[in-house]
Structures are given as structure tokens and as C-alpha cells.
Amino acid sequence: MRLRTLPLSLAGVILGCKLAVQLWQVNGWVVAFVCLTTVCLQILSNLSNELGDVLRGTDTEERQGPAYGLNSGALTVNDMKRLIRLFVLLCCASGVGMIYLSYGTLFCVPAAVLIGLGAFAIWAAMKYTLGKNPYGYRGWGDLFVFIFFGLVSVMGSYFVCSHHLDSWEFVLPAAGIGFFSVGVLNINNIRDMKTDAVNRKTVALRLGLTRSRIYQTILLTLGWAALIAFAILRGRSWWFLCVLPLFVLHLRGVWTTTDSALDRYFPMLVFGTFILAIIY
């Protein structure tokens, strides 16, 4: 289930829920179901990605990073398909529960919109590497990660908790988390450039190693710029800057390390973003 990715998926919704709690009266059960739905979607995405990569021959013995269920032989393809179906059901159940707890009904316009958005999120989680024409194999993963891990995660959770989305300024923290999340995907793609070159065209492969490192630097810089801009506009505490050295260490590793050694800088960015969302 790649549990080390879960803090990243929770970072955006935690930030969105905390922003809502500061301004509105929020039902604690709604927050709990927002987090549960997010975790289920992330695990569904992880399982689907592994199955898609194995079926397409992208994940081989030469793959860098940890070995998961199919790669290690712990699960068969049919096992993985059953697990994916289970998590689709869990995503639907937790998502419907979240919407019902928030609105008290499923038969209103905001609830219908959220159900539609949830269905699209399930599709996006599965089709990154699965299906006949997965968008992750055509270099669109970065855009989808920015949208779902950033904009939808922060502003969507804020809206579900508060029933309001009353200022354009909330785009800034949402974009900040989105840029960091794309950075996590990019570092993963830099690490896997050799094996991905078989049949996948990620942004990292299109850019090459040096420009991918520049891209990583730009992503993290934009993320911090967005969060600092929101702090200035809203007069927020500056304690969140204490996490900045962790991001600097991450970038230093990206510029000085290659191949499998890059894997240790993956959790550094994941947990750095998670801690930042809590402090912010």
C-alpha cells in the first residue's frame, strides 16, 4: 500500500480542514471522514499504479526503490485486482459518508457536485498507469498531482468542512501543497528514469537529468513562495519557516545524488510537506 506516501496525501486535507476550523464551526466527524476518504484514494492509486506498471513491463528487476507486493511475489495479479476492487468500494463508502455527514443529505447541488468530483478522483487514481491509454505514461501525471494533491485537496476539504469558499487567497496554500506534491512525483521519476525509458514518457525523461533537477528546484521555490504570500496576506505566524532547512537538504541531495540513492530523499520531502501543513 506504500504507506510512506500517505502523509503527503493527508498534508493537503489537514491544511484545508485546519483553515476551515479557524474560521467556521466544523463537525469533527466530517474531518475524520475527509481524512479516511483521502487515505483510501491514495492507497487505491498506489495499488493501481503498481498493477499498471507490472502489466506494462515497466517495473522489472532493475527497478530502483523498494519492492512491493507484485515485485516481491507476495501477491499475484488476481490478488491485486481483488484488492483494488475492495478499495474502490471503500472509497465510495467513505466518500458518501463524508458528504452525508457534511450536508445531512445526498440530494442537494453541492453534494451532487462532490459525488461527481469523487467519481473523477477514483478514475484518476486508477488510470495513472492502468487502462489502454494511461495518462501517467504520457507525462500528464504532474498536472493531475497538482490538481488533486493541491487544489482539490486543500480547497475541497475546506469546502466540505465549511460549505464556503469565500476567497481567492486559498488558492495560494493549495498551490503550495500542489507544487510540493509534484516535487515528490518528480523525485520518484528522476530515480526511475532508466526503467521508465522502456515505455513511459514522464516529465523527468522529457527534460533529462539536469533540467529535471532545475524543475525540482523551481517547484519547491514556487511552493514556498505561495505559502509565504498567503502568510503575508493573512498575517499568519512565521513558525512554519522552521521546516525550510529540511527542503534545502532535500534539494542538496537531489543535486548531488543519482539512481537508487535518491530514494532516501523521497520521504524527506513527503514528511517535510506533512509537518509543514500541520505547523502552517
Buried (B, 14 or more C-beta within 10 A) or exposed (E): BBEEBBBBBBBBBBBBBBBBBEEEEBEEEBBBBBBBBBBBBBBBBBBBBBBBBBBBEBBEEEBBBEEBBBBEEEBEEEEBBEBBEBBBEBBBBBBBBBBBBBBEEEEEEBBEEBBEBBEEBBEBBBBBBBEEEBBBBEBBBBEBBBBBBBBBBBBBBBBBBBEEEEEEEBBBBBBBBBBBBBBBBBBBBBBBBEBBEEEBBBBBBEBEEEEBBEBBBEBBEBBBBBBBBBBEEBEBEEEBBEBBEBBEBBBEBBEEBEEEEBBEBBBBBBBBBBBBBBEB
